[in-house]
Amino acid sequence: MRMRKPERTGIEVSACCLGTMMSGKRGNPDHDDCVGTIHQALDAGNTVVDTAGVSLTRTGLRRRRSHEPAAA
C-alpha cells in the first residue's frame, strides 16, 4: 500500500481510503461480509476509513438520517 504524509501532520496514512457507504442497511446488510471487507482493507495496509454521515448529491450535501448507522 502506498503511504502519504499529509502536510504538517507528522503522520503517515494510506493513499487509499475504504468508503463504508455501501455497508449496512443501504448496501450490504450482511454483518460478517462487511466486517470481512474491513479486515481485507486493514490486511492490505489501509489506514483510512470514510464513515461520513453525509453524501454528495448534484445539489450539494445530504445528511444521513440519524437512525442509519455510520458503519457496519
Buried (B, 14 or more C-beta within 10 A) or exposed (E): EEEEEEEEEEEEBBEBEBEBEEBBEEEEEEEEEBEEBBEEBEEEEBBEBEBEBEEEEEEEEEEBEEEEEEBB
